[in-house]
Amino acid sequence: MNKPSSGETPELDYAPKLPENKDMGIAVVGAGEIVTSCHLPAYRMAGFRVVGICDIDPVKAEAAAQAHKLPRVYRSLDDLLADPDVQIVDIAVPARHQPGIVRECAAAGKHLLCQKPLAETFREAKEIADMCASAGIRAASNQQMRWAPGIAASRSIVRRGWIGRPVQGTVQVNVRTEWENWEWLTKIGTLEVMYHSIHYLDAIRYVMGMDPEYVYADGARWPGQPYKGETRTLIHLKFPGEARGLVHDSHNNRQPQDDWYATFRFEGTEGAVGGTNGALYNYPEGREDTLRFYSRKLVPDRPYEPALEGRWFPHAFMGPMGELMLAVQEDREPENSVRDNLVTMRTVFAAYRSMAENRPVDLHEIE
Ligand SMILES: NC(=O)c1ccc[n+]([C@@H]2O[C@H](COP(=O)([O-])OP(=O)(O)OC[C@H]3O[C@@H](n4cnc5c(N)ncnc54)[C@H](O)[C@@H]3O)[C@@H](O)[C@H]2O)c1
């Protein structure tokens, strides 16, 4: 354990790890909101080499290429896959289109970064993992909250043993989200968990370093909401032994932004770490994450409050791509592999089954 002396604030290891060799050519499929506001700005910060983009709407692909100075606009996915300069395909389209795109990319032998959720059914998510494995490519999921500064720092604190054995992981969010910014999401029956809390479920298992066994969830709408799916959820996770997780999330806060909150907290046998997820404050600008932790392994009862740099959006997007590149270069599975992501997907589908059947669901039921 690397233990600071009593006076100093410990150095935390939370910045995304980037490969020294950044020559790999990346091509992007989808030129929508998340690509233009996060993927491409983050890749520029990281110094990654994006060689081109395509979209079924060529006007959007052209606009993104111009705004971000990308060398090529591909006419089609086939055109993109035929480019030998492309080693990694970065997919960012609505989930229902992802399995078909993965099939073609895997057949072409390109490494893949898939957006979350992997697919809208567990069967298709599993097919994605199987197709990538049999094609012998490296495939990762873009659950970039793992690299949000507060979550990455919490993971580093837990892994150093500073809070002892993790016993509770909690994310609580109460903000206002205008889902009409993503027109296709307003019509989707599985909204909040599948498209938002999926990040919290993935982040909790990442920081706790273990997978849930049971999920007990409830989801509800807000009176008069114009969206089809649930917009407030309560998800209880039962991990092995005494460890538990909780996600309590609502996107219906009608009060001024002063009233919004987005917090995380991990408690262990030797201390606790918690903070705020700055991306959801001061919307749309956001602010830096905050972090405070206590550790009886360091100085008991002393609060440590290290300042963190970067945000969940866009900075954390350097992380999943950086980890995929490192995995390719080191010939190993990425820690955000699509195979690993099947556990997060199982948790999501278990949450929906729990809501529908009003009972705790064993993760093994999701196959
Ligand atoms: N990781 C995150 O935090 C995060 C955040 C937002 C969105 N997302 C995910 O990213 C994906 C895209 O979201 P968005 O907000 O950019 O949506 P968007 O609607 O703004 O953009 C989607 C784009 O995909 C294009 N498209 C659709 N089908 C296509 C196909 N078959 N081939 C090529 N292009 C196609 C559309 O024309 C559109 O330009 C979704 O899966 C969403 O869940 C992830």
Ligand as a Chemical Component Dictionary entry (heavy atoms), coordinates in Angstrom:
data_LIG
# 
_chem_comp.id                   LIG 
_chem_comp.type                 NON-POLYMER 
_chem_comp.pdbx_formal_charge   0 
_chem_comp.three_letter_code    LIG 
# 
loop_
_chem_comp_atom.comp_id 
_chem_comp_atom.atom_id 
_chem_comp_atom.alt_atom_id 
_chem_comp_atom.type_symbol 
_chem_comp_atom.charge 
_chem_comp_atom.model_Cartn_x 
_chem_comp_atom.model_Cartn_y 
_chem_comp_atom.model_Cartn_z 
_chem_comp_atom.pdbx_ordinal 
LIG N1  N1  N 0  -21.414 6.796  -23.269 1  
LIG C1  C1  C 0  -22.256 7.787  -23.075 2  
LIG O1  O1  O 0  -22.222 8.468  -22.064 3  
LIG C2  C2  C 0  -23.300 8.105  -24.107 4  
LIG C3  C3  C 0  -23.952 9.345  -24.055 5  
LIG C4  C4  C 0  -24.908 9.620  -25.050 6  
LIG C5  C5  C 0  -25.221 8.671  -26.006 7  
LIG N2  N2  N 1  -24.597 7.471  -25.981 8  
LIG C6  C6  C 0  -24.936 6.426  -26.969 9  
LIG O2  O2  O 0  -24.428 6.810  -28.233 10 
LIG C7  C7  C 0  -25.316 6.404  -29.257 11 
LIG C8  C8  C 0  -25.661 7.622  -30.127 12 
LIG O3  O3  O 0  -26.237 8.611  -29.303 13 
LIG P1  P1  P 0  -26.356 10.130 -29.780 14 
LIG O4  O4  O 0  -26.754 10.906 -28.570 15 
LIG O5  O5  O -1 -25.154 10.567 -30.519 16 
LIG O6  O6  O 0  -27.599 10.020 -30.769 17 
LIG P2  P2  P 0  -27.952 10.927 -32.016 18 
LIG O7  O7  O 0  -29.372 10.608 -32.335 19 
LIG O8  O8  O 0  -27.552 12.337 -31.783 20 
LIG O9  O9  O 0  -26.975 10.375 -33.184 21 
LIG C9  C9  C 0  -27.068 9.096  -33.723 22 
LIG C10 C10 C 0  -26.457 9.143  -35.133 23 
LIG O10 O10 O 0  -26.369 7.816  -35.647 24 
LIG C11 C11 C 0  -26.718 7.868  -37.033 25 
LIG N3  N3  N 0  -27.087 6.517  -37.436 26 
LIG C12 C12 C 0  -28.202 5.812  -37.105 27 
LIG N4  N4  N 0  -28.135 4.584  -37.633 28 
LIG C13 C13 C 0  -26.962 4.501  -38.308 29 
LIG C14 C14 C 0  -26.348 3.471  -39.070 30 
LIG N5  N5  N 0  -26.927 2.289  -39.227 31 
LIG N6  N6  N 0  -25.143 3.737  -39.630 32 
LIG C15 C15 C 0  -24.553 4.934  -39.473 33 
LIG N7  N7  N 0  -25.101 5.946  -38.765 34 
LIG C16 C16 C 0  -26.287 5.732  -38.187 35 
LIG C17 C17 C 0  -27.822 8.891  -37.104 36 
LIG O11 O11 O 0  -28.011 9.384  -38.409 37 
LIG C18 C18 C 0  -27.295 9.946  -36.120 38 
LIG O12 O12 O 0  -26.476 10.907 -36.768 39 
LIG C19 C19 C 0  -26.501 5.752  -28.546 40 
LIG O13 O13 O 0  -26.343 4.355  -28.499 41 
LIG C20 C20 C 0  -26.427 6.255  -27.123 42 
LIG O14 O14 O 0  -26.903 5.336  -26.189 43 
LIG C21 C21 C 0  -23.651 7.181  -25.047 44 
# 
loop_
_chem_comp_bond.comp_id 
_chem_comp_bond.atom_id_1 
_chem_comp_bond.atom_id_2 
_chem_comp_bond.value_order 
_chem_comp_bond.pdbx_ordinal 
LIG N1  C1  SING 1  
LIG C1  O1  DOUB 2  
LIG C1  C2  SING 3  
LIG C2  C3  SING 4  
LIG C2  C21 DOUB 5  
LIG C3  C4  DOUB 6  
LIG C4  C5  SING 7  
LIG C5  N2  DOUB 8  
LIG N2  C6  SING 9  
LIG N2  C21 SING 10 
LIG C6  O2  SING 11 
LIG C6  C20 SING 12 
LIG O2  C7  SING 13 
LIG C7  C8  SING 14 
LIG C7  C19 SING 15 
LIG C8  O3  SING 16 
LIG O3  P1  SING 17 
LIG P1  O4  DOUB 18 
LIG P1  O5  SING 19 
LIG P1  O6  SING 20 
LIG O6  P2  SING 21 
LIG P2  O7  DOUB 22 
LIG P2  O8  SING 23 
LIG P2  O9  SING 24 
LIG O9  C9  SING 25 
LIG C9  C10 SING 26 
LIG C10 O10 SING 27 
LIG C10 C18 SING 28 
LIG O10 C11 SING 29 
LIG C11 N3  SING 30 
LIG C11 C17 SING 31 
LIG N3  C12 SING 32 
LIG N3  C16 SING 33 
LIG C12 N4  DOUB 34 
LIG N4  C13 SING 35 
LIG C13 C14 SING 36 
LIG C13 C16 DOUB 37 
LIG C14 N5  SING 38 
LIG C14 N6  DOUB 39 
LIG N6  C15 SING 40 
LIG C15 N7  DOUB 41 
LIG N7  C16 SING 42 
LIG C17 O11 SING 43 
LIG C17 C18 SING 44 
LIG C18 O12 SING 45 
LIG C19 O13 SING 46 
LIG C19 C20 SING 47 
LIG C20 O14 SING 48 
# 
